[in-house]
Amino acid sequence: MKKYEKGEIVDIVLRTLLLVGFIAFAVAAPNAVQIFKYFDPKNTQDRARIKKSVWRLEKSGYIKRKDGKGGLFMLTEKGREKAMRYALAQMKIVEQKKWDKKWRIVMFDVPEKKKQARRAINFSLKKLGLIQYQKSVFITPFQCDKEIDFVGECFGVRDNISIITATEVEKAVALKKVFNI
C-alpha cells in the first residue's frame, strides 16, 4: 500500500461512500472487506490502518452501519457534508486543448437568508478558475456544467445558479489574455 498522508484514508473512504452510497466492511472476515480494494494493503499493518480510519469515522458520526449492525456502512448527513467539502477542495475544471470559441457565463442570485452559501459559491467559483465579470457573474472559456452543478448542490442553492453559453462577450480580448487562449 502506498504511503498515505494524515487524513488521506479518511478522505478516500468518505468520497467513495459519496459516490457509491454504501460500502462493505466485514470486520469478522478480512477477505470480504470491499474497501480494501481502494487501497491495496500489502500487510496486516496496512489493513489495521484502514480499519482504524473506518472506526474513527463511525465514532465521529460521519458514517453509520446500515441496519445498525453488520459490515455495511453508509454516510450520515454530517459525513456527506464532509465528503462534499473534500471533493469540492480537489475539484478542477479541465482546460480543453482546443477552445470551442464559447464562453460559459455563470450567474447566481442567492437570497440574503443564504448569505453564507453566496460567499461560498463566490469563493468556489474563483478557486475553480472562473473570472468575476460582475458582482454575481463569473466567466470561463471551459466546459464547467458538472462542476457548477456540484458546487450548487454542495451549498443547496443549485436552483439559484444559471449557466449561459455565449459566442461573444464584451472584453473578449482581455479575457482571452487572462485565460491564455
ZIKASUL-V338186 format. One record per residue. N is the residue number from 1. RES is the residue in one small letter. SS is DSSP state (hx for helix, st for strand, lp for the rest). Layout:
N&RES&SS / N&RES&SS
This chain:
1&m&lp / 2&k&lp / 3&k&lp / 4&y&lp / 5&e&lp / 6&k&lp / 7&g&lp / 8&e&hx / 9&i&hx / 10&v&hx / 11&d&hx / 12&i&hx / 13&v&hx / 14&l&hx / 15&r&hx / 16&t&hx / 17&l&hx / 18&l&hx / 19&l&hx / 20&v&hx / 21&g&lp / 22&f&st / 23&i&st / 24&a&st / 25&f&lp / 26&a&lp / 27&v&lp / 28&a&lp / 29&a&lp / 30&p&hx / 31&n&hx / 32&a&hx / 33&v&lp / 34&q&hx / 35&i&hx / 36&f&hx / 37&k&hx / 38&y&hx / 39&f&lp / 40&d&lp / 41&p&lp / 42&k&lp / 43&n&lp / 44&t&hx / 45&q&hx / 46&d&hx / 47&r&hx / 48&a&hx / 49&r&hx / 50&i&hx / 51&k&hx / 52&k&hx / 53&s&hx / 54&v&hx / 55&w&hx / 56&r&hx / 57&l&hx / 58&e&hx / 59&k&hx / 60&s&lp / 61&g&lp / 62&y&lp / 63&i&st / 64&k&st / 65&r&st / 66&k&hx / 67&d&hx / 68&g&hx / 69&k&lp / 70&g&lp / 71&g&lp / 72&l&st / 73&f&st / 74&m&st / 75&l&st / 76&t&lp / 77&e&hx / 78&k&hx / 79&g&hx / 80&r&hx / 81&e&hx / 82&k&hx / 83&a&hx / 84&m&hx / 85&r&hx / 86&y&hx / 87&a&hx / 88&l&hx / 89&a&hx / 90&q&hx / 91&m&lp / 92&k&lp / 93&i&lp / 94&v&lp / 95&e&lp / 96&q&lp / 97&k&lp / 98&k&lp / 99&w&lp / 100&d&lp / 101&k&lp / 102&k&lp / 103&w&st / 104&r&st / 105&i&st / 106&v&st / 107&m&st / 108&f&st / 109&d&lp / 110&v&lp / 111&p&lp / 112&e&hx / 113&k&hx / 114&k&hx / 115&k&hx / 116&q&hx / 117&a&hx / 118&r&hx / 119&r&hx / 120&a&hx / 121&i&hx / 122&n&hx / 123&f&hx / 124&s&hx / 125&l&hx / 126&k&hx / 127&k&hx / 128&l&lp / 129&g&lp / 130&l&lp / 131&i&st / 132&q&st / 133&y&st / 134&q&st / 135&k&lp / 136&s&lp / 137&v&st / 138&f&st / 139&i&st / 140&t&st / 141&p&lp / 142&f&lp / 143&q&lp / 144&c&lp / 145&d&hx / 146&k&hx / 147&e&hx / 148&i&hx / 149&d&hx / 150&f&hx / 151&v&hx / 152&g&hx / 153&e&hx / 154&c&hx / 155&f&lp / 156&g&lp / 157&v&lp / 158&r&hx / 159&d&hx / 160&n&hx / 161&i&st / 162&s&st / 163&i&st / 164&i&st / 165&t&st / 166&a&st / 167&t&lp / 168&e&lp / 169&v&lp / 170&e&lp / 171&k&lp / 172&a&hx / 173&v&hx / 174&a&hx / 175&l&hx / 176&k&hx / 177&k&hx / 178&v&hx / 179&f&hx / 180&n&lp / 181&i&lp
